[in-house]
Amino acid sequence: MPNYYSKKNYTFKGFRKSKTKTAKYDAILERNADNKLFFMPFGSKINSQYQDTTGLGLYSHLDNNDKKKRLSFRKRFQKLKDKQDWSKGYTRLYWSWHFLW
């Protein structure tokens, strides 16, 4: 499973509950060439998140709404974020950053 999906080649379709044991959600991506679906798991089941904004709300009971924890998460992953070009593609961190933290 790739760690990166190009926005040029894949279209975001929505979210579903992840079938991956340790992940909360899967981002559903459709490959433009043949309409095949791909699933990118994200969000650790064992941790809380700032706020679940996926629209599914399956893990909203784990929302901490703690601004200090949100800032800590973002500081911890800022260097990795800076290495990823989110204008051109999707990564697991992209989904967590935008929809959980």
Wavefront OBJ file of the C-alpha trace (Angstrom):
o trace
v 0.000 0.000 0.000
v 1.526 3.333 -1.042
v 2.171 6.087 1.486
v 1.277 8.728 -1.113
v -1.493 9.078 -3.687
v -1.206 11.766 -6.340
v -4.158 14.186 -6.586
v -3.584 14.148 -10.330
v -4.283 10.407 -10.504
v -6.729 9.883 -7.611
v -9.981 11.530 -6.534
v -11.114 11.645 -2.903
v -14.533 9.987 -2.502
v -15.112 9.974 1.268
v -14.366 8.062 4.463
v -15.317 4.706 5.941
v -14.562 2.885 9.175
v -11.192 1.255 8.653
v -10.801 -2.466 8.251
v -7.210 -2.067 9.429
v -7.001 -3.229 13.040
v -5.106 -0.200 14.388
v -6.677 2.594 12.291
v -9.882 4.565 12.853
v -10.749 5.479 9.285
v -9.894 4.846 5.663
v -9.844 7.664 3.136
v -11.511 6.318 -0.001
v -9.647 7.248 -3.174
v -10.685 6.466 -6.724
v -8.018 5.988 -9.393
v -9.007 8.216 -12.315
v -7.681 5.840 -14.993
v -10.020 2.945 -14.193
v -12.280 4.035 -11.293
v -10.723 1.414 -8.994
v -11.077 2.235 -5.284
v -8.145 2.394 -2.867
v -8.291 2.768 0.901
v -5.742 4.737 2.923
v -5.968 4.021 6.678
v -5.291 6.805 9.175
v -5.832 7.762 12.816
v -4.673 5.517 15.644
v -7.471 3.720 17.478
v -5.550 3.806 20.754
v -5.226 7.608 20.849
v -7.674 10.432 21.206
v -7.863 13.224 18.636
v -8.593 16.931 18.868
v -11.896 16.652 16.984
v -13.328 14.073 14.583
v -14.482 16.104 11.556
v -14.762 13.249 9.055
v -18.537 13.554 9.047
v -18.887 9.949 10.213
v -18.294 10.721 13.893
v -17.524 7.098 14.755
v -14.766 8.148 17.139
v -16.092 11.518 18.319
v -16.253 10.043 21.840
v -12.422 10.213 21.707
v -12.406 13.960 20.962
v -10.278 15.718 23.560
v -10.768 19.319 22.311
v -7.500 20.051 24.102
v -5.684 22.895 22.337
v -2.383 22.024 24.052
v -2.538 18.433 22.768
v -3.439 19.705 19.294
v -0.474 22.083 19.308
v 1.791 19.289 20.577
v 0.649 16.938 17.784
v 1.206 19.596 15.151
v 4.642 20.511 16.487
v 5.617 16.830 16.611
v 4.673 16.230 12.980
v 5.519 19.645 11.484
v 8.865 18.508 10.020
v 7.224 15.515 8.332
v 4.428 17.763 7.044
v 6.990 20.159 5.583
v 8.523 17.284 3.573
v 5.163 16.379 2.027
v 3.609 18.394 -0.793
v -0.086 18.255 0.067
v -1.005 20.405 -2.919
v -0.058 17.439 -5.138
v -0.997 14.364 -3.110
v -2.582 12.597 -0.169
v -0.762 10.992 2.774
v -1.911 9.489 6.073
v -0.689 12.598 7.865
v -2.727 14.776 5.474
v -5.949 13.062 6.584
v -5.095 13.087 10.293
v -3.962 16.720 10.221
v -7.090 17.966 8.438
v -9.811 15.718 9.855
v -8.647 14.677 13.336
v -6.152 17.304 14.495
l 1 2 3 4 5 6 7 8 9 10 11 12 13 14 15 16 17 18 19 20 21 22 23 24 25 26 27 28 29 30 31 32 33 34 35 36 37 38 39 40 41 42 43 44 45 46 47 48 49 50 51 52 53 54 55 56 57 58 59 60 61 62 63 64 65 66 67 68 69 70 71 72 73 74 75 76 77 78 79 80 81 82 83 84 85 86 87 88 89 90 91 92 93 94 95 96 97 98 99 100 101
